[in-house]
Amino acid sequence: MMQEVNPKETTRAYAFGMWMKAPMPMVTLFRTLDVTRLRRISRRRGLKFNMLMCWCIGKAASQVKEFYLLPVGDRLMRFDTISVNTIVANSCGEVSSCDIPFSADLKAFNDDYMQLTRQVAETCENHDIADSMVIGTSALARYDIDGAVGMYSGGFNNPFMIWGRYRTRWLRTRLTVSFQFHHTQMDGAHAARFLTLLQHEISAL
């Protein structure tokens, strides 16, 4: 569920006044994560690496209260739930968008991930969750990239993460990610804390 809130009654009041009318209100941070444990679990348990990344993203985001607020149009909305979006290669030879509801239960999240991405791939129809705060992701897993900055369309203010191929050296596997967010939703310190929590969730999985 989502509901409109008065920005003046939230901790984002100053940011709402400063950044809602800004021509480019998005900020992007980069971080290189140690995903050695994620890769090992993916291989040993037969779980998709991308699914594990999406679950860790949701787990980290659920601990940062700013993720539950999002500017939508000219309003500030509060959400009860978080979802993680993934891009799916579909049977039409194109790509489709798939929102996965976040669950702290990894098995439940994996079940939803597998069922929904299969459905989207087969039908070539996007699966959108309108009443959840959605974190977008794009995994360019076949390609070596050093970073990417997302596009600001003016219509979608959701946070967004992009990554390419992970790199292995000296028995450690590392992955560089970019995280784009609307400055009304959070400040740089909140985003940096989220990336720190993401690393913690990956290492603790």
N, C-alpha and C positions, 0 to 999 in steps of 0.2 A: 504494500500500500504506500502511496505517497500523498503528502498534503502540503499546501502552501504555508510558509511561515513568514512572519514579519522579520526581515533582516535585522532590524534594530533590537530584536529580542534574542539574537544569537551572537556568538563570538565572531561572526563574519561580517558584522555591521560595517566596520571601516572598509574592509576589502570590497564589499558590495558597492559602496559609494565610489570607491577608487577605480574599480576594474570592470564594472558591468558595461560602461560606455566606451571602454578602451578599444581601439581598432584592432589590437592584437593582444588579447588578454592571456594567451597561453604561455606556459613556461615549460622547458624541457630539461630534465636532468639525465645524465648518463652515469651508469655504474657497471663495473665488471664483477659478476657474481661467481663464486666458487660453486659449481653445480656437480661436483664429483659424486656426492652421495645420491643426488637425483638420478644421475646416469646409471649408477650401480643398481639402485632399486628398480629402475625401469627395465634393465636387462634381467635381473634375477627373478622378478615377479611377473614379467611379461606385461607391464603397464606402459602406456604411451608416455614418452617424455613430455610431450606438449600438455597432456592432461595433468601430469604432476606439477608442471609449471603453473598452469591455470589454478590448480587447487591451492598451491602455496601463495599465489597472488591474492586469491580470495581470503585465505586465512590471515595473511598480513594486513590486508585492507580492513578486515572486520574488526581489527584492534585499534583503528584510527578513526575517531568519531567524525572527522571532517569528510570522510568518504560517504557518510549518510546524508550529506547536504549537496545539492547541485543546482546551479543556475539553469533554469529552463525558460527560454524566451527572456522576458524581463522580470521573471519571478524567481524566488528562491524556494526550492522544494526540499522537504525532508522525506527520506525513504526509510522503510522498515527493514528492507533486505538488500543484499548485494548479489549481483550476477557477474559472471565473467564471460565475455564474448570471444569466440574463436572463428577464424576464417576457414571454410571447408571447401576443398576441391570437389566439385559436384559431377554428376554423370553427364552433364551437358557440355563438359569441357571448360567450364567457367568456375567462378567461386561464388559461394553463398555465405551468409552471416548466420551464426548460431549462438544464441545466448544460453548459458548454462547456469541454473540457479546454484548459488554457493551453499554447500553444506559442510559443516565442520567434520562430518563423518566421511572419510576418504572413500570408502566403499560406495556410499550413496552417491557421492559426487561422480565417481567413476562410472557407475551404472547410468546416471543421467547423461554424462558426457558421451558414452558409447552409443546409447540409444538415440539421443538427439542429433549427434553429428551424422550417424548413419541415415536417419530420417531426412536430414537436410541434403545429404549427398545424393540420395535416391530421388527425391522429389524436386530438387533444384529450387526449393522455396525457403526463404529465410525463416528462422525461428527467433522471434523477438519477444522479450518480456518487458512490457510497457511500464509496469508499476514497480520496477526494481532499479536500483542505481547500478548501471552496467559499466564495467571496466573493459574497454576494448583491448584486444591483443592482435598482433599480426606476427606470425613466425615465418621468417624467410629462411627456413632451416637448411635449404640446399646451398645457400650462398654465404660467402665470407663478406661481412660488412662490419665497419667500425662504428656505425651508429646511423640513426635516422631521426629526422624531425618530422612529426606529423603535420597534417594540413589542418588549418582552422577554417571551417566552412561557414561559421556564424550560426549554424543550425544545431550542431551537436557540440555540447560542452563537456562531454564525458571524458574522464581520464583514459589515457591510451598508452599501451606498451608495445614496443617493437623489438625483435631480436632476430639475429641471423643464425649461422651455424656455430655450434660450440667448438672450442679448441682445446685439445689435450696436449699437455707437455709435462714431463717429469711426474707422471702418474696423477696429475691434477687436471680437472676439466673446468674450463672457465667460459662464461657466456656474458657478452656485453649487451646490456639492455638500455633502451631509452624510455623515459617515462614522461609523458606530456600531461599537463593538468591545467585547469582554468584557475587563474589566480584568485578569483572570487571564492572558489571552493576551498582552497588551502594555500598556505604559504610554503616557501622553500623548505623550511624546517620540518613541516609536516610531511612533505614529500620525501625528504631525506630520511626521516624516521621510518616511513613506510618501506623504503628500500633496505634499511637496516633490519627491519622486522622480516622482510622477505628473505634476506640472507639467513636469518636465524631459523625461519621455518624450513628452508631448504636443508640446512645443516642438521636440524633436529628431526627430520622426517624418519 
